[in-house]
């Protein structure tokens, strides 16, 4: 499992005026698993870091937009630095980029 700091892992009740957060989570190992649990069910994603080396937690805890995204990604956050240093996957027409994802669910009660 990816170890996420408590302030990132906490999912509060909806908050008026909340602005989205994108959190780049650092982790190690060849295979990573991340998940979310609500006390009754757990949902998990497992992936190989050789094709998806970074991980993003996207949180929108607003009153009308209440979402958490767990996203294995090909590049970390970084804005213009990613473009300037070509730290991204670029595909030509009809090229492919293959990866493996495993989704699993577990009843917790």
ChimeraX commands (.cxc) that place a marker at each C-alpha (Angstrom):
marker #1 position 0.00,0.00,0.00 radius 0.5
marker #1 position 1.05,3.56,-0.61 radius 0.5
marker #1 position 1.55,5.41,2.65 radius 0.5
marker #1 position -0.20,8.76,2.46 radius 0.5
marker #1 position 0.20,11.41,5.18 radius 0.5
marker #1 position -2.89,11.75,7.41 radius 0.5
marker #1 position -3.75,15.26,6.19 radius 0.5
marker #1 position -3.96,13.95,2.62 radius 0.5
marker #1 position -5.70,10.71,3.55 radius 0.5
marker #1 position -8.43,12.45,5.57 radius 0.5
marker #1 position -11.69,12.85,3.70 radius 0.5
marker #1 position -13.81,15.41,5.55 radius 0.5
marker #1 position -17.49,16.17,5.15 radius 0.5
marker #1 position -18.23,18.61,2.30 radius 0.5
marker #1 position -16.71,22.06,2.89 radius 0.5
marker #1 position -18.21,25.31,1.61 radius 0.5
marker #1 position -15.78,27.10,-0.73 radius 0.5
marker #1 position -13.30,24.21,-0.91 radius 0.5
marker #1 position -10.83,24.47,-3.78 radius 0.5
marker #1 position -9.55,21.34,-5.46 radius 0.5
marker #1 position -6.26,19.80,-4.35 radius 0.5
marker #1 position -3.82,17.82,-6.47 radius 0.5
marker #1 position -1.32,15.99,-4.29 radius 0.5
marker #1 position 1.72,14.26,-5.80 radius 0.5
marker #1 position 2.39,11.20,-3.60 radius 0.5
marker #1 position 5.90,9.76,-3.57 radius 0.5
marker #1 position 6.35,6.02,-3.14 radius 0.5
marker #1 position 8.79,3.21,-3.86 radius 0.5
marker #1 position 8.68,-0.38,-5.04 radius 0.5
marker #1 position 7.96,-2.11,-8.34 radius 0.5
marker #1 position 4.24,-2.57,-7.73 radius 0.5
marker #1 position 1.97,-0.16,-5.86 radius 0.5
marker #1 position -1.51,-0.49,-4.41 radius 0.5
marker #1 position -3.67,2.43,-3.36 radius 0.5
marker #1 position -7.19,2.36,-2.07 radius 0.5
marker #1 position -10.02,4.07,-0.33 radius 0.5
marker #1 position -12.20,2.61,2.44 radius 0.5
marker #1 position -15.44,3.93,3.90 radius 0.5
marker #1 position -15.90,1.50,6.78 radius 0.5
marker #1 position -18.07,-0.90,4.77 radius 0.5
marker #1 position -16.20,-1.42,1.51 radius 0.5
marker #1 position -12.68,-0.92,0.23 radius 0.5
marker #1 position -11.80,-0.16,-3.40 radius 0.5
marker #1 position -8.18,-0.62,-4.53 radius 0.5
marker #1 position -6.03,-0.17,-7.61 radius 0.5
marker #1 position -2.75,-2.04,-8.13 radius 0.5
marker #1 position -0.31,-1.11,-10.88 radius 0.5
marker #1 position 3.27,-1.51,-12.06 radius 0.5
marker #1 position 5.46,1.51,-11.46 radius 0.5
marker #1 position 7.61,0.88,-14.55 radius 0.5
marker #1 position 4.74,2.19,-16.74 radius 0.5
marker #1 position 2.98,4.43,-14.19 radius 0.5
marker #1 position 5.79,5.72,-11.96 radius 0.5
marker #1 position 3.92,8.47,-10.12 radius 0.5
marker #1 position 0.69,8.79,-8.15 radius 0.5
marker #1 position -1.75,11.66,-7.74 radius 0.5
marker #1 position -4.53,12.14,-5.19 radius 0.5
marker #1 position -7.15,14.57,-6.50 radius 0.5
marker #1 position -9.56,15.93,-3.90 radius 0.5
marker #1 position -12.58,18.14,-4.41 radius 0.5
marker #1 position -14.40,18.34,-1.09 radius 0.5
marker #1 position -16.91,21.04,-2.09 radius 0.5
marker #1 position -20.59,21.01,-1.19 radius 0.5
marker #1 position -21.77,20.34,-4.74 radius 0.5
marker #1 position -18.62,18.67,-6.07 radius 0.5
marker #1 position -17.47,15.97,-3.66 radius 0.5
marker #1 position -14.90,13.68,-5.30 radius 0.5
marker #1 position -11.65,11.85,-4.56 radius 0.5
marker #1 position -9.52,10.56,-7.42 radius 0.5
marker #1 position -6.72,8.00,-7.00 radius 0.5
marker #1 position -4.65,8.31,-10.13 radius 0.5
marker #1 position -1.54,6.37,-11.15 radius 0.5
marker #1 position 0.15,8.66,-13.69 radius 0.5
marker #1 position 3.04,8.67,-16.16 radius 0.5
marker #1 position 4.55,11.91,-14.84 radius 0.5
marker #1 position 4.48,13.90,-11.63 radius 0.5
marker #1 position 3.07,17.38,-11.20 radius 0.5
marker #1 position 5.40,20.07,-12.39 radius 0.5
marker #1 position 3.82,22.38,-14.92 radius 0.5
marker #1 position 6.22,24.01,-17.35 radius 0.5
marker #1 position 9.20,21.96,-16.07 radius 0.5
marker #1 position 7.56,18.81,-17.46 radius 0.5
marker #1 position 7.22,20.41,-20.88 radius 0.5
marker #1 position 10.68,22.03,-20.90 radius 0.5
marker #1 position 12.43,18.78,-19.93 radius 0.5
marker #1 position 10.18,16.41,-21.91 radius 0.5
marker #1 position 9.20,14.45,-18.79 radius 0.5
marker #1 position 6.01,13.15,-20.38 radius 0.5
marker #1 position 4.83,10.33,-22.60 radius 0.5
marker #1 position 4.21,11.52,-26.14 radius 0.5
marker #1 position 2.53,9.25,-28.66 radius 0.5
marker #1 position 2.48,9.58,-32.42 radius 0.5
marker #1 position -0.72,8.68,-34.28 radius 0.5
marker #1 position -1.54,4.96,-33.87 radius 0.5
marker #1 position 1.21,4.38,-31.29 radius 0.5
marker #1 position 0.31,2.59,-28.08 radius 0.5
marker #1 position 1.31,2.86,-24.45 radius 0.5
marker #1 position 0.48,-0.27,-22.49 radius 0.5
marker #1 position 0.15,-0.72,-18.77 radius 0.5
marker #1 position -1.65,-3.10,-16.41 radius 0.5
marker #1 position -4.17,-2.08,-13.79 radius 0.5
marker #1 position -5.90,-4.34,-11.30 radius 0.5
marker #1 position -9.06,-3.15,-9.56 radius 0.5
marker #1 position -10.23,-4.97,-6.47 radius 0.5
marker #1 position -12.94,-4.54,-3.87 radius 0.5
marker #1 position -13.30,-5.90,-0.36 radius 0.5
marker #1 position -16.20,-5.97,2.06 radius 0.5
marker #1 position -14.88,-4.62,5.35 radius 0.5
marker #1 position -17.71,-5.63,7.69 radius 0.5
marker link #1:1,2 radius 0.2
marker link #1:2,3 radius 0.2
marker link #1:3,4 radius 0.2
marker link #1:4,5 radius 0.2
marker link #1:5,6 radius 0.2
marker link #1:6,7 radius 0.2
marker link #1:7,8 radius 0.2
marker link #1:8,9 radius 0.2
marker link #1:9,10 radius 0.2
marker link #1:10,11 radius 0.2
marker link #1:11,12 radius 0.2
marker link #1:12,13 radius 0.2
marker link #1:13,14 radius 0.2
marker link #1:14,15 radius 0.2
marker link #1:15,16 radius 0.2
marker link #1:16,17 radius 0.2
marker link #1:17,18 radius 0.2
marker link #1:18,19 radius 0.2
marker link #1:19,20 radius 0.2
marker link #1:20,21 radius 0.2
marker link #1:21,22 radius 0.2
marker link #1:22,23 radius 0.2
marker link #1:23,24 radius 0.2
marker link #1:24,25 radius 0.2
marker link #1:25,26 radius 0.2
marker link #1:26,27 radius 0.2
marker link #1:27,28 radius 0.2
marker link #1:28,29 radius 0.2
marker link #1:29,30 radius 0.2
marker link #1:30,31 radius 0.2
marker link #1:31,32 radius 0.2
marker link #1:32,33 radius 0.2
marker link #1:33,34 radius 0.2
marker link #1:34,35 radius 0.2
marker link #1:35,36 radius 0.2
marker link #1:36,37 radius 0.2
marker link #1:37,38 radius 0.2
marker link #1:38,39 radius 0.2
marker link #1:39,40 radius 0.2
marker link #1:40,41 radius 0.2
marker link #1:41,42 radius 0.2
marker link #1:42,43 radius 0.2
marker link #1:43,44 radius 0.2
marker link #1:44,45 radius 0.2
marker link #1:45,46 radius 0.2
marker link #1:46,47 radius 0.2
marker link #1:47,48 radius 0.2
marker link #1:48,49 radius 0.2
marker link #1:49,50 radius 0.2
marker link #1:50,51 radius 0.2
marker link #1:51,52 radius 0.2
marker link #1:52,53 radius 0.2
marker link #1:53,54 radius 0.2
marker link #1:54,55 radius 0.2
marker link #1:55,56 radius 0.2
marker link #1:56,57 radius 0.2
marker link #1:57,58 radius 0.2
marker link #1:58,59 radius 0.2
marker link #1:59,60 radius 0.2
marker link #1:60,61 radius 0.2
marker link #1:61,62 radius 0.2
marker link #1:62,63 radius 0.2
marker link #1:63,64 radius 0.2
marker link #1:64,65 radius 0.2
marker link #1:65,66 radius 0.2
marker link #1:66,67 radius 0.2
marker link #1:67,68 radius 0.2
marker link #1:68,69 radius 0.2
marker link #1:69,70 radius 0.2
marker link #1:70,71 radius 0.2
marker link #1:71,72 radius 0.2
marker link #1:72,73 radius 0.2
marker link #1:73,74 radius 0.2
marker link #1:74,75 radius 0.2
marker link #1:75,76 radius 0.2
marker link #1:76,77 radius 0.2
marker link #1:77,78 radius 0.2
marker link #1:78,79 radius 0.2
marker link #1:79,80 radius 0.2
marker link #1:80,81 radius 0.2
marker link #1:81,82 radius 0.2
marker link #1:82,83 radius 0.2
marker link #1:83,84 radius 0.2
marker link #1:84,85 radius 0.2
marker link #1:85,86 radius 0.2
marker link #1:86,87 radius 0.2
marker link #1:87,88 radius 0.2
marker link #1:88,89 radius 0.2
marker link #1:89,90 radius 0.2
marker link #1:90,91 radius 0.2
marker link #1:91,92 radius 0.2
marker link #1:92,93 radius 0.2
marker link #1:93,94 radius 0.2
marker link #1:94,95 radius 0.2
marker link #1:95,96 radius 0.2
marker link #1:96,97 radius 0.2
marker link #1:97,98 radius 0.2
marker link #1:98,99 radius 0.2
marker link #1:99,100 radius 0.2
marker link #1:100,101 radius 0.2
marker link #1:101,102 radius 0.2
marker link #1:102,103 radius 0.2
marker link #1:103,104 radius 0.2
marker link #1:104,105 radius 0.2
marker link #1:105,106 radius 0.2
marker link #1:106,107 radius 0.2
marker link #1:107,108 radius 0.2
marker link #1:108,109 radius 0.2
view
